[in-house]
Amino acid sequence: MLLYAQIAQVVIAVSVVAVWILQFDIVAAEFVEYRLPVMVRSLVGATKTALSTLLVAGLWYPSLVLIPALAMAGLMVCAQIAHFRAHHRLRKFLPSLALLLLSLFVAGVYAGILPR
């Protein structure tokens, strides 16, 4: 399971980079739709980027993984709530739901809840 968790860590990190850096215009438009201030968007982006960096660093330093995985899961729960409040279709919920499940899986492995 540890190998799958490590793959999930990389998938989470690459996804965050792909969305928050390469598709930033889409993210900016969504935060306007959610009526959230630019400061919140910037804080969320910086936090996700930092957590992704820690998840990748956790490949070499496993003690770094649990807290960032749980924090990322928390941010993904917030994303689910934002999509719900914006009355988005299911298709919009799926990426953050996938990252939520991956983050919980990673946290479960590193917390010892799931076998290594």
C-alpha positions as CSV (number, residue, x, y, z in Angstrom):
1,M,0.0,0.0,0.0
2,L,2.9,2.4,0.7
3,L,3.8,2.4,-3.0
4,Y,0.2,3.3,-3.9
5,A,0.2,6.1,-1.3
6,Q,3.4,7.5,-2.7
7,I,1.9,7.5,-6.2
8,A,-1.1,9.2,-4.8
9,Q,1.2,11.9,-3.2
10,V,2.7,12.6,-6.6
11,V,-0.7,12.6,-8.3
12,I,-2.1,15.1,-5.8
13,A,1.0,17.4,-6.2
14,V,0.9,17.3,-10.0
15,S,-2.8,18.0,-10.0
16,V,-2.4,21.0,-7.8
17,V,0.3,22.4,-10.0
18,A,-1.7,21.7,-13.1
19,V,-4.8,23.5,-11.8
20,W,-3.3,26.3,-9.7
21,I,-0.4,27.3,-11.9
22,L,-1.2,26.1,-15.5
23,Q,-5.0,26.8,-15.3
24,F,-5.0,29.8,-13.0
25,D,-7.5,31.7,-15.1
26,I,-10.1,29.1,-14.5
27,V,-9.4,29.1,-10.8
28,A,-9.6,32.9,-10.6
29,A,-13.0,32.8,-12.4
30,E,-14.3,30.1,-10.0
31,F,-13.4,32.2,-7.0
32,V,-15.2,35.2,-8.5
33,E,-18.2,32.9,-9.0
34,Y,-18.0,31.8,-5.3
35,R,-17.8,35.5,-4.3
36,L,-14.6,34.9,-2.4
37,P,-12.0,37.6,-2.1
38,V,-8.7,37.5,-4.0
39,M,-6.9,37.2,-0.6
40,V,-8.7,33.9,0.1
41,R,-7.9,32.7,-3.4
42,S,-4.2,33.5,-2.9
43,L,-4.1,32.0,0.6
44,V,-5.7,28.7,-0.7
45,G,-3.3,28.6,-3.7
46,A,-0.3,29.2,-1.5
47,T,-1.5,26.6,1.0
48,K,-2.2,24.0,-1.6
49,T,1.2,24.6,-3.2
50,A,3.0,24.3,0.1
51,L,1.1,21.1,1.1
52,S,1.9,19.6,-2.3
53,T,5.6,20.4,-1.8
54,L,5.5,18.6,1.6
55,L,3.7,15.6,0.1
56,V,6.5,15.2,-2.5
57,A,9.2,15.8,0.1
58,G,7.4,13.1,2.1
59,L,8.7,10.6,-0.5
60,W,12.1,11.0,1.2
61,Y,10.9,12.1,4.7
62,P,7.7,10.1,5.5
63,S,7.2,12.0,8.8
64,L,6.1,15.0,6.7
65,V,3.2,13.4,5.1
66,L,0.3,12.9,7.5
67,I,-0.5,16.5,8.4
68,P,-0.3,17.8,4.8
69,A,-2.5,15.0,3.6
70,L,-5.1,15.8,6.2
71,A,-4.9,19.5,5.5
72,M,-5.3,18.8,1.8
73,A,-8.3,16.7,2.5
74,G,-9.7,19.6,4.5
75,L,-9.2,22.0,1.6
76,M,-10.9,19.5,-0.7
77,V,-13.9,19.3,1.7
78,C,-14.1,23.1,1.4
79,A,-14.0,22.8,-2.4
80,Q,-16.9,20.4,-2.3
81,I,-18.9,22.8,-0.2
82,A,-18.1,25.7,-2.6
83,H,-19.2,23.6,-5.6
84,F,-22.4,22.7,-3.7
85,R,-23.2,26.3,-2.8
86,A,-22.6,27.3,-6.4
87,H,-25.0,24.6,-7.6
88,H,-22.5,23.1,-9.9
89,R,-23.2,19.9,-11.8
90,L,-21.6,16.7,-10.6
91,R,-18.8,17.0,-13.2
92,K,-17.4,20.0,-11.4
93,F,-17.4,18.1,-8.1
94,L,-15.4,15.1,-9.3
95,P,-11.8,16.5,-9.4
96,S,-11.9,17.8,-5.9
97,L,-13.7,14.6,-4.8
98,A,-10.9,12.5,-6.3
99,L,-8.2,14.6,-4.6
100,L,-10.2,14.3,-1.3
101,L,-10.3,10.5,-1.5
102,L,-6.6,10.4,-2.5
103,S,-5.6,12.6,0.4
104,L,-7.6,10.5,2.8
105,F,-6.0,7.3,1.4
106,V,-2.5,8.8,1.9
107,A,-3.4,9.9,5.4
108,G,-4.8,6.5,6.2
109,V,-1.6,4.7,5.1
110,Y,0.7,7.1,6.9
111,A,-1.5,7.1,10.1
112,G,-1.3,3.3,10.1
113,I,-5.1,2.9,9.6
114,L,-4.5,1.2,6.3
115,P,-1.7,-1.4,5.9
116,R,1.6,-0.3,4.6
